[in-house]
Amino acid sequence: MTDAEVREAIEGGETFTVEFKGEESEPINDRELIETVVCLANGDGGTLLIGVEDDGRVTGARPRHEAGTTDPDRLKALIANNTEPPVRVEVDLIAVDGEMVLAIGVPNEARAVGTRDARYIRRALGGDGRPACIPLHATEMLAHQIERGAVDYAALEIPEARWEDLDPLEFERLRRLIRESGGDDALTELSDAEIAKALGVVVANGEIRSIRAGALLLFGREKALRRFLPTHEVAFQVLSGTDVEVNDFFRWPLFRVADELLSRFRARNTEEEIQSGLLRIGIPEYPEASFREAVANALVHRDYTRLGAVHVQWQDASLEISNPGGLPAGINLDNLLVAPPRPRNPILADAFKRAGLVERTGRGVNRIYEGQLRYGRGAPDYSRSTWEDVVVVLSGGQANLALTRYVVEQAQAGRPLSLEALIIVNELIRERRVTTAHAATLFQRDESTARQLLNRLVDRGLLEARGEARGRTYHLSAAAYRAIGEDVAYVRVHGFEPLQQEQMILSYVDAHGQITRGQAAELCQVAPRQARAVLKRLVARGELRLIGQRRRARYERPS
């Protein structure tokens, strides 16, 4: 770590990934140090700072070796030799305000880590509402390793399960799904036992020796599922306000559940039509592709070690799908669109892909987004997800018919809109303008990549750019506004020319007495640098005067 990184960590205080250990009153011994490393490794990893008190005061770390020194390599070896499996840490000695701070970087371990004397602890919220080290119980270790991809729950052997616990009708259901959905045709020619071997849901050496959890989840009889996998449950509910119209729970194998949910979805999903030339375009209340992917994700990525059902809730103006278990390790709300696929249960994910039920490239979330945005509806909302549950809400309501027609016509002309184009078009319909920084957040990319994507859309004629460098903003082009039937909106967003901007600022000052650069930028819908240029012109002409400097600067009418 660098000096700046250590200072930043200290200023941020203790968190789930930062732990302070002060030695002002009592030195930290090797046992306590190792246990703290284990605690962080069983959380999300992080940084242990020795020589920093709980209140953030830097008091310095004591020398741990001969001649008043601390040897980082010896400390690494001490930690690796006293943890199981060995934890490979990074150790740095950093001078902060004249005191030496020992910074230990701890990785996020996939497997549960303990001390050599079998003490297992993890980072979590303590009873006082602050991050603390608490016991990691044996019942939590399997979920911990599944969460981090070290263990596939579907690969766990169920010793008491027998081949007779699997239902032949479910194997036939898989063959039908493959034929209907364009899955892996090779599986349709195999026997039931050969399908189970090909999917990796049984242990076999010639003959089948044992049944895995994945076999029961995909092909098990209901009685066997209730006995061996009691956490598996799926609910379909229809809610009208606070009234529950439908409340059905299933403990069926996954292919059967997916089939049933899709049938119920099709029965309830209404559709309207618009005409585009000779083509009639169906606009569903909810896109089937989005629903299929969202349901498959919930079934495939749920944590089967936790109690609780996968819920599909059909509400008045939205469709909500949730499952037990947070987002897989390494995936969060800021990288959903760009993170590499990391299924919590790889065997189930592969089976659903080969059945043709999900996107084979692992970009299912992108399809959920695309299905919503191509009809001008809000993007899927994952904001209610927590570390315990993943919740996605698909918004219904009135579609943007003009936008839908435009999207279809572009596809017919051989110029289909990319997901990034759909994201930016929907944002600009609501917000009128975006900056490169805001677009980068929407695309979940860095600013350089976002700028490239925006400039491609400018070259295509979908967007127009205004301003230079960091002050550049983007809005829909005249052709795009015309295509979606909002010609007036183009005039409104593009028509604030310099004279109009000046008049708006002067009117604001006359009404409110003064204006700041930030208020001027917001008023004229331009970047702060552009607002400063307009204000500078007004000052030069004597129509405004500048009072104060920097953050205290404001503009008023001359006396």
C-alpha positions as CSV (number, residue, x, y, z in Angstrom):
1,M,0.0,0.0,0.0
2,T,1.1,3.6,-0.6
3,D,1.1,6.3,2.0
4,A,-1.9,7.9,0.4
5,E,-3.9,4.7,0.5
6,V,-3.2,4.1,4.1
7,R,-4.2,7.7,5.0
8,E,-7.4,7.3,3.0
9,A,-8.2,4.0,4.9
10,I,-7.6,5.7,8.2
11,E,-9.8,8.7,7.3
12,G,-12.6,6.3,6.3
13,G,-12.6,4.6,9.7
14,E,-13.2,0.9,10.4
15,T,-15.4,-0.9,7.9
16,F,-16.2,-4.5,6.9
17,T,-12.9,-4.4,5.0
18,V,-10.7,-2.2,7.2
19,E,-9.6,-3.1,10.7
20,F,-7.5,-1.0,13.1
21,K,-5.3,-2.6,15.8
22,G,-3.6,-0.1,18.1
23,E,-0.6,-1.0,20.3
24,E,-0.6,2.2,22.5
25,S,-1.7,0.4,25.6
26,E,-0.9,-3.3,24.8
27,P,1.0,-4.9,21.9
28,I,-1.0,-7.2,19.6
29,N,0.3,-10.7,19.9
30,D,0.7,-13.2,17.0
31,R,-2.4,-15.1,17.9
32,E,-4.6,-12.0,17.8
33,L,-3.0,-10.9,14.6
34,I,-3.6,-14.3,12.9
35,E,-7.2,-14.4,14.1
36,T,-7.9,-11.0,12.7
37,V,-6.5,-12.1,9.3
38,V,-8.8,-15.1,9.4
39,C,-11.7,-12.8,10.2
40,L,-11.1,-10.6,7.2
41,A,-10.4,-13.5,4.9
42,N,-13.8,-15.0,5.7
43,G,-15.4,-11.7,5.0
44,D,-14.7,-9.8,1.9
45,G,-10.9,-9.6,2.5
46,G,-9.5,-6.2,3.3
47,T,-6.8,-4.3,5.2
48,L,-5.5,-4.7,8.7
49,L,-3.6,-1.6,10.0
50,I,-1.5,-2.3,13.0
51,G,-0.4,0.9,14.8
52,V,-3.8,2.7,14.4
53,E,-6.1,3.1,17.4
54,D,-9.9,2.5,17.1
55,D,-10.5,6.2,17.0
56,G,-8.1,6.6,14.0
57,R,-5.1,8.0,15.9
58,V,-1.8,6.8,14.5
59,T,0.4,5.6,17.4
60,G,2.7,3.3,15.5
61,A,3.3,-0.5,15.4
62,R,5.9,-2.1,17.6
63,P,8.9,-3.9,16.0
64,R,8.1,-7.7,15.7
65,H,11.6,-9.0,15.1
66,E,15.2,-8.6,16.1
67,A,17.1,-5.3,16.3
68,G,14.0,-3.3,16.5
69,T,12.7,-4.2,13.0
70,T,9.8,-5.9,11.4
71,D,10.6,-8.3,8.5
72,P,7.5,-8.4,6.1
73,D,8.6,-11.8,4.6
74,R,8.8,-13.4,8.0
75,L,5.4,-12.0,8.9
76,K,3.9,-13.4,5.7
77,A,5.4,-16.8,6.5
78,L,4.0,-16.6,10.1
79,I,0.5,-16.0,8.8
80,A,0.6,-18.6,6.1
81,N,2.0,-21.3,8.4
82,N,-0.7,-20.6,11.1
83,T,-3.8,-20.6,8.8
84,E,-5.6,-23.4,7.2
85,P,-5.7,-23.3,4.2
86,P,-2.7,-20.9,4.1
87,V,-3.6,-17.3,3.6
88,R,-1.2,-15.4,1.4
89,V,-1.1,-11.8,2.5
90,E,0.7,-8.6,1.4
91,V,2.7,-6.8,4.1
92,D,3.9,-3.2,4.0
93,L,5.5,-0.8,6.5
94,I,4.3,2.7,5.9
95,A,5.5,5.9,7.7
96,V,2.4,8.0,8.7
97,D,3.0,11.2,10.6
98,G,6.4,10.0,11.8
99,E,5.0,6.7,13.0
100,M,5.4,3.3,11.3
101,V,2.1,1.6,10.4
102,L,2.0,-2.1,9.5
103,A,-0.4,-2.6,6.6
104,I,-1.5,-6.2,5.9
105,G,-3.6,-6.8,2.8
106,V,-5.9,-9.8,3.2
107,P,-7.4,-11.6,0.2
108,N,-11.1,-12.7,0.0
109,E,-10.7,-16.4,0.3
110,A,-13.0,-18.7,-1.5
111,R,-12.8,-21.5,1.1
112,A,-13.5,-21.1,4.8
113,V,-10.3,-20.2,6.6
114,G,-9.4,-21.2,10.1
115,T,-6.4,-20.9,12.4
116,R,-4.1,-23.9,12.9
117,D,-6.0,-24.7,16.1
118,A,-9.3,-24.7,14.2
119,R,-10.7,-21.3,15.2
120,Y,-13.1,-20.0,12.5
121,I,-14.4,-16.4,12.6
122,R,-15.7,-14.0,10.1
123,R,-16.3,-10.2,9.5
124,A,-19.9,-9.2,10.2
125,L,-22.0,-6.6,12.0
126,G,-21.5,-6.8,15.8
127,G,-24.1,-6.3,18.5
128,D,-23.1,-2.6,18.8
129,G,-23.9,-2.0,15.1
130,R,-20.2,-1.8,14.2
131,P,-18.1,-4.3,12.1
132,A,-16.7,-7.0,14.3
133,C,-15.3,-10.6,14.2
134,I,-17.9,-13.2,15.1
135,P,-17.8,-17.0,15.0
136,L,-18.2,-18.7,11.6
137,H,-20.3,-21.8,12.4
138,A,-20.1,-25.1,10.7
139,T,-23.6,-24.7,9.3
140,E,-22.4,-21.4,7.6
141,M,-19.3,-22.8,6.0
142,L,-21.0,-24.6,3.0
143,A,-22.9,-21.4,2.1
144,H,-19.7,-19.4,2.5
145,Q,-17.9,-21.6,0.0
146,I,-20.8,-21.8,-2.4
147,E,-21.1,-18.0,-2.3
148,R,-17.5,-17.7,-3.4
149,G,-17.6,-20.3,-6.1
150,A,-15.4,-22.9,-4.3
151,V,-18.2,-25.4,-4.1
152,D,-21.1,-26.1,-6.5
153,Y,-24.2,-27.1,-4.4
154,A,-25.6,-29.1,-7.4
155,A,-22.5,-31.3,-7.3
156,L,-22.9,-32.4,-3.7
157,E,-23.7,-36.1,-3.4
158,I,-26.9,-37.1,-1.6
159,P,-25.9,-40.5,-0.1
160,E,-29.4,-41.8,0.5
161,A,-30.8,-40.8,-2.9
162,R,-31.4,-43.5,-5.5
163,W,-31.9,-43.5,-9.2
164,E,-35.6,-44.3,-8.6
165,D,-36.0,-40.9,-6.9
166,L,-35.7,-39.3,-10.4
167,D,-38.8,-39.0,-12.6
168,P,-38.5,-40.3,-16.2
169,L,-41.1,-37.7,-17.3
170,E,-38.7,-34.9,-16.3
171,F,-36.1,-36.3,-18.7
172,E,-38.7,-36.3,-21.4
173,R,-39.6,-32.7,-20.5
174,L,-36.0,-31.7,-21.0
175,R,-36.0,-33.3,-24.5
176,R,-39.2,-31.3,-25.4
177,L,-37.7,-28.1,-24.1
178,I,-34.6,-28.6,-26.2
179,R,-36.7,-29.1,-29.3
180,E,-38.9,-26.1,-28.6
181,S,-36.2,-23.7,-27.5
182,G,-33.3,-24.7,-29.7
183,G,-31.1,-26.2,-27.0
184,D,-28.5,-28.9,-27.3
185,D,-29.9,-31.4,-29.8
186,A,-27.3,-34.0,-28.9
187,L,-29.0,-34.6,-25.5
188,T,-32.3,-35.6,-27.2
189,E,-30.7,-38.7,-28.6
190,L,-29.4,-40.0,-25.2
191,S,-31.0,-42.2,-22.7
192,D,-32.0,-40.9,-19.3
193,A,-28.9,-42.2,-17.6
194,E,-26.7,-40.8,-20.4
195,I,-28.3,-37.4,-20.0
196,A,-27.7,-37.4,-16.3
197,K,-24.0,-38.3,-16.9
198,A,-23.7,-35.6,-19.7
199,L,-25.1,-32.9,-17.3
200,G,-22.7,-34.0,-14.5
201,V,-25.6,-34.6,-12.0
202,V,-24.6,-38.2,-11.1
203,V,-21.3,-39.8,-10.1
204,A,-20.6,-42.6,-12.5
205,N,-17.8,-44.9,-13.5
206,G,-19.6,-46.9,-16.2
207,E,-22.6,-47.5,-13.8
208,I,-24.2,-44.7,-11.8
209,R,-22.8,-44.9,-8.2
210,S,-24.5,-41.9,-6.5
211,I,-27.0,-39.1,-7.1
212,R,-26.0,-35.5,-6.8
213,A,-28.2,-32.6,-5.6
214,G,-28.4,-31.3,-9.2
215,A,-30.1,-34.5,-10.4
216,L,-32.8,-34.1,-7.8
217,L,-33.3,-30.4,-8.5
218,L,-33.6,-31.0,-12.3
219,F,-35.4,-34.4,-12.4
220,G,-36.4,-35.4,-8.9
221,R,-39.8,-36.6,-7.8
222,E,-41.7,-34.2,-5.6
223,K,-41.5,-36.6,-2.6
224,A,-37.7,-36.9,-3.0
225,L,-37.3,-33.2,-3.2
226,R,-39.2,-32.6,0.0
227,R,-37.1,-35.2,1.8
228,F,-33.6,-34.4,0.5
229,L,-33.8,-30.7,-0.4
230,P,-36.3,-29.1,1.9
231,T,-35.0,-25.6,1.2
232,H,-36.2,-25.8,-2.5
233,E,-39.5,-24.0,-3.0
234,V,-41.0,-21.6,-5.6
235,A,-44.0,-19.3,-5.2
236,F,-46.2,-17.7,-7.8
237,Q,-48.4,-14.9,-6.4
238,V,-50.7,-12.4,-8.0
239,L,-51.3,-9.2,-5.9
240,S,-53.9,-6.6,-6.4
241,G,-53.1,-3.8,-4.0
242,T,-53.0,-5.6,-0.6
243,D,-55.2,-8.4,-1.8
244,V,-53.7,-11.8,-2.7
245,E,-55.5,-13.3,-5.7
246,V,-53.1,-16.2,-6.3
247,N,-50.7,-17.7,-3.8
248,D,-49.3,-21.0,-5.1
249,F,-46.2,-22.8,-3.9
250,F,-44.3,-25.5,-5.8
251,R,-41.7,-28.1,-4.8
252,W,-41.3,-29.4,-8.3
253,P,-38.0,-30.0,-10.2
254,L,-36.7,-26.9,-11.9
255,F,-37.5,-27.7,-15.5
256,R,-41.1,-28.3,-14.5
257,V,-41.3,-25.2,-12.4
258,A,-39.9,-23.1,-15.2
259,D,-42.4,-24.6,-17.6
260,E,-45.3,-23.9,-15.3
261,L,-44.2,-20.3,-14.6
262,L,-43.9,-19.5,-18.3
263,S,-47.3,-20.9,-19.0
264,R,-48.9,-18.8,-16.3
265,F,-46.9,-15.7,-17.5
266,R,-48.2,-16.2,-21.1
267,A,-51.8,-16.6,-19.8
268,R,-51.7,-13.3,-18.0
269,N,-49.4,-11.2,-20.2
270,T,-51.5,-8.8,-22.3
271,E,-50.3,-7.4,-25.6
272,E,-51.2,-4.5,-27.9
273,E,-50.2,-4.0,-31.6
274,I,-49.0,-1.2,-33.7
275,Q,-48.5,-1.0,-37.5
276,S,-45.1,-0.4,-39.1
277,G,-45.5,-0.4,-42.8
278,L,-46.8,-3.8,-43.6
279,L,-45.6,-5.2,-40.4
280,R,-47.7,-5.6,-37.3
281,I,-45.6,-5.3,-34.1
282,G,-46.8,-6.9,-30.9
283,I,-46.0,-5.0,-27.7
284,P,-46.4,-7.1,-24.6
285,E,-47.0,-5.8,-21.1
286,Y,-43.8,-7.6,-20.1
287,P,-41.2,-9.0,-22.6
288,E,-41.2,-12.8,-22.5
289,A,-37.4,-12.9,-23.0
290,S,-36.9,-10.7,-19.9
291,F,-39.2,-12.8,-17.8
292,R,-37.6,-16.1,-18.9
293,E,-34.1,-14.8,-18.1
294,A,-35.1,-13.3,-14.7
295,V,-36.9,-16.5,-13.6
296,A,-34.0,-18.7,-14.8
297,N,-31.5,-16.5,-12.9
298,A,-33.5,-16.8,-9.8
299,L,-33.8,-20.6,-10.0
300,V,-30.2,-21.2,-11.1
301,H,-28.4,-18.6,-8.9
302,R,-30.4,-19.0,-5.7
303,D,-28.6,-20.2,-2.5
304,Y,-30.0,-23.7,-1.9
305,T,-28.5,-23.7,1.6
306,R,-30.9,-21.0,2.8
307,L,-34.5,-21.4,3.7
308,G,-36.9,-19.4,1.6
309,A,-38.7,-19.5,-1.7
310,V,-38.0,-18.0,-5.1
311,H,-40.9,-15.6,-5.4
312,V,-42.6,-14.4,-8.6
313,Q,-45.0,-11.7,-7.7
314,W,-47.4,-10.2,-10.4
315,Q,-48.4,-6.8,-9.1
316,D,-50.6,-4.0,-10.4
317,A,-47.9,-2.2,-12.5
318,S,-44.8,-4.4,-12.0
319,L,-43.4,-7.9,-12.0
320,E,-41.1,-8.8,-9.1
321,I,-38.8,-11.8,-9.0
322,S,-36.7,-12.6,-5.9
323,N,-34.5,-15.4,-4.7
324,P,-32.7,-16.2,-1.4
325,G,-28.9,-15.5,-1.6
326,G,-27.3,-12.2,-2.6
327,L,-25.5,-11.5,-5.8
328,P,-22.6,-14.0,-6.5
329,A,-19.2,-12.9,-5.3
330,G,-17.6,-10.2,-7.5
331,I,-20.9,-9.0,-8.9
332,N,-22.7,-5.9,-7.6
333,L,-25.2,-3.3,-8.8
334,D,-22.5,-1.3,-10.5
335,N,-21.2,-4.1,-12.8
336,L,-24.2,-6.2,-13.5
337,L,-23.9,-5.5,-17.3
338,V,-20.2,-6.0,-17.7
339,A,-19.1,-8.6,-15.0
340,P,-18.1,-12.0,-16.3
341,P,-20.7,-14.7,-15.7
342,R,-20.3,-16.2,-12.2
343,P,-23.1,-18.7,-11.6
344,R,-23.5,-19.8,-8.0
345,N,-24.5,-23.2,-9.2
346,P,-22.6,-23.9,-12.4
347,I,-24.1,-27.4,-13.1
348,L,-27.6,-25.9,-13.0
349,A,-26.6,-23.0,-15.2
350,D,-25.1,-25.3,-17.8
351,A,-28.2,-27.5,-17.8
352,F,-30.5,-24.5,-18.3
353,K,-28.3,-23.3,-21.2
354,R,-28.3,-26.7,-22.9
355,A,-32.1,-26.8,-22.4
356,G,-32.3,-23.5,-24.3
357,L,-34.0,-21.8,-21.4
358,V,-31.3,-19.0,-21.0
359,E,-28.8,-17.1,-23.0
360,R,-25.9,-19.4,-23.9
361,T,-23.3,-16.6,-23.7
362,G,-24.0,-15.9,-20.0
363,R,-25.3,-12.4,-20.8
364,G,-28.8,-13.0,-19.5
365,V,-29.0,-9.7,-17.5
366,N,-28.3,-7.8,-20.8
367,R,-31.3,-9.5,-22.3
368,I,-33.5,-8.5,-19.4
369,Y,-32.4,-4.9,-19.9
370,E,-32.8,-5.0,-23.6
371,G,-36.3,-6.5,-23.4
372,Q,-37.5,-3.6,-21.1
373,L,-35.7,-0.7,-22.9
374,R,-36.8,-1.5,-26.4
375,Y,-40.4,-0.7,-25.4
376,G,-39.4,2.5,-23.6
377,R,-40.0,1.1,-20.2
378,G,-37.8,1.6,-17.2
379,A,-34.6,-0.5,-16.9
380,P,-34.8,-3.6,-14.5
381,D,-34.5,-2.4,-11.0
382,Y,-32.2,-4.3,-8.7
383,S,-31.9,-1.7,-6.1
384,R,-33.8,-3.6,-3.4
385,S,-31.3,-6.5,-3.5
386,T,-29.3,-7.2,-0.3
387,W,-26.6,-9.7,0.7
388,E,-29.5,-12.0,1.7
389,D,-31.7,-11.7,-1.4
390,V,-31.6,-10.7,-5.1
391,V,-34.7,-8.7,-6.1
392,V,-35.4,-7.6,-9.7
393,V,-38.5,-5.5,-10.6
394,L,-39.7,-5.3,-14.2
395,S,-41.9,-2.2,-14.7
396,G,-45.1,-2.5,-16.7
397,G,-47.5,0.2,-17.8
398,Q,-47.8,2.1,-21.1
399,A,-45.1,1.4,-23.6
400,N,-43.5,4.2,-25.7
401,L,-45.1,3.2,-29.0
402,A,-43.1,5.7,-31.1
403,L,-39.8,4.5,-29.7
404,T,-40.8,0.8,-30.2
405,R,-41.6,1.5,-33.9
406,Y,-38.3,3.3,-34.3
407,V,-36.3,0.4,-32.7
408,V,-38.1,-2.1,-35.0
409,E,-37.5,0.0,-38.1
410,Q,-33.8,0.4,-37.3
411,A,-33.6,-3.4,-37.0
412,Q,-35.4,-3.9,-40.3
413,A,-33.0,-1.5,-42.0
414,G,-30.1,-3.6,-40.7
415,R,-29.0,-1.1,-38.1
416,P,-30.2,-2.6,-34.8
417,L,-29.7,-0.5,-31.7
418,S,-27.2,-1.9,-29.3
419,L,-27.9,-2.2,-25.6
420,E,-25.8,0.9,-25.0
421,A,-27.9,2.8,-27.6
422,L,-31.1,1.7,-26.0
423,I,-29.8,2.8,-22.5
424,I,-28.8,6.2,-23.7
425,V,-32.0,6.8,-25.8
426,N,-34.2,6.0,-22.8
427,E,-32.2,8.2,-20.5
428,L,-32.2,11.1,-23.0
429,I,-36.0,10.9,-23.5
430,R,-36.3,11.6,-19.7
431,E,-33.3,13.8,-18.9
432,R,-32.6,15.5,-22.3
433,R,-28.9,15.7,-21.8
434,V,-26.1,13.5,-20.5
435,T,-22.4,14.0,-19.8
436,T,-19.7,11.5,-20.5
437,A,-19.4,10.8,-16.8
438,H,-23.1,10.1,-16.4
439,A,-23.1,7.9,-19.5
440,A,-20.2,5.9,-18.0
441,T,-22.3,5.2,-15.0
442,L,-25.2,4.1,-17.1
443,F,-23.0,1.8,-19.3
444,Q,-21.1,0.6,-16.3
445,R,-17.9,1.4,-18.1
446,D,-15.0,3.8,-17.7
447,E,-15.2,7.3,-19.1
448,S,-12.9,6.6,-22.0
449,T,-15.0,3.6,-23.2
450,A,-18.2,5.6,-22.6
451,R,-16.9,8.5,-24.7
452,Q,-16.1,6.1,-27.6
453,L,-19.6,4.6,-27.4
454,L,-21.2,8.0,-27.4
455,N,-19.1,9.2,-30.4
456,R,-20.1,6.1,-32.4
457,L,-23.7,7.1,-31.8
458,V,-23.0,10.6,-32.9
459,D,-21.4,9.3,-36.1
460,R,-24.5,7.1,-36.6
461,G,-26.7,10.2,-36.4
462,L,-28.5,9.1,-33.2
463,L,-26.9,11.8,-31.0
464,E,-25.5,15.3,-31.2
465,A,-22.7,16.7,-29.1
466,R,-22.3,20.2,-27.7
467,G,-19.4,21.8,-25.9
468,E,-15.8,20.6,-25.7
469,A,-13.6,18.4,-23.5
470,R,-15.1,17.9,-20.0
471,G,-17.9,20.4,-20.8
472,R,-19.2,18.3,-23.6
473,T,-22.8,17.0,-23.3
474,Y,-24.9,14.8,-25.6
475,H,-28.6,14.9,-26.6
476,L,-30.7,13.1,-29.2
477,S,-30.4,14.3,-32.8
478,A,-33.2,16.0,-34.7
479,A,-33.7,12.8,-36.7
480,A,-34.0,10.7,-33.6
481,Y,-36.5,13.2,-32.0
482,R,-38.5,13.3,-35.2
483,A,-38.6,9.5,-35.4
484,I,-40.0,9.2,-31.9
485,G,-42.5,12.0,-32.5
486,E,-41.0,14.6,-30.2
487,D,-39.9,17.3,-32.6
488,V,-40.7,20.1,-30.1
489,A,-38.4,18.4,-27.5
490,Y,-35.5,18.8,-29.9
491,V,-36.1,22.6,-30.2
492,R,-36.3,22.8,-26.4
493,V,-33.1,20.9,-25.7
494,H,-31.1,22.4,-28.6
495,G,-32.6,25.9,-28.7
496,F,-30.9,27.4,-25.7
497,E,-28.4,29.4,-27.8
498,P,-26.0,31.9,-26.1
499,L,-28.5,34.9,-26.3
500,Q,-31.2,32.8,-24.7
501,Q,-28.9,31.5,-22.0
502,E,-27.9,35.1,-21.2
503,Q,-31.5,36.2,-21.0
504,M,-32.4,33.3,-18.7
505,I,-29.6,34.2,-16.3
506,L,-30.5,37.9,-16.2
507,S,-34.1,37.0,-15.6
508,Y,-33.1,34.7,-12.7
509,V,-30.9,37.5,-11.2
510,D,-33.8,40.0,-11.5
511,A,-36.1,37.5,-9.7
512,H,-33.7,36.3,-7.0
513,G,-31.0,39.0,-6.6
514,Q,-28.0,36.8,-7.5
515,I,-26.8,33.6,-9.1
516,T,-23.9,31.2,-8.7
517,R,-22.1,29.4,-11.5
518,G,-23.7,26.1,-10.4
519,Q,-27.2,27.6,-10.5
520,A,-26.5,29.0,-13.9
521,A,-25.3,25.7,-15.2
522,E,-28.4,24.0,-13.9
523,L,-30.7,26.7,-15.2
524,C,-29.2,26.6,-18.8
525,Q,-28.6,22.8,-18.7
526,V,-24.9,23.2,-19.6
527,A,-21.7,22.2,-18.0
528,P,-20.2,24.5,-15.3
529,R,-17.4,25.6,-17.6
530,Q,-19.9,26.7,-20.3
531,A,-22.0,28.5,-17.6
532,R,-18.8,30.4,-16.5
533,A,-18.2,31.5,-20.1
534,V,-21.7,33.0,-20.4
535,L,-21.4,34.7,-17.0
536,K,-18.0,36.1,-18.0
537,R,-19.6,37.7,-21.1
538,L,-22.3,39.3,-19.1
539,V,-19.7,40.7,-16.6
540,A,-17.6,42.1,-19.5
541,R,-20.7,43.9,-20.9
542,G,-21.5,45.3,-17.5
543,E,-24.8,43.6,-17.1
544,L,-23.6,41.6,-14.1
545,R,-20.8,42.1,-11.6
546,L,-18.8,39.4,-9.8
547,I,-18.7,39.4,-6.0
548,G,-16.4,37.0,-4.1
549,Q,-14.0,34.4,-5.4
550,R,-13.9,30.6,-5.9
551,R,-16.7,28.9,-4.0
552,R,-18.0,32.1,-2.6
553,A,-18.3,33.7,-6.1
554,R,-21.8,35.0,-7.0
555,Y,-23.1,37.4,-9.7
556,E,-25.4,40.3,-9.2
557,R,-26.8,43.3,-11.1
558,P,-24.5,46.4,-10.9
559,S,-25.7,49.0,-8.4
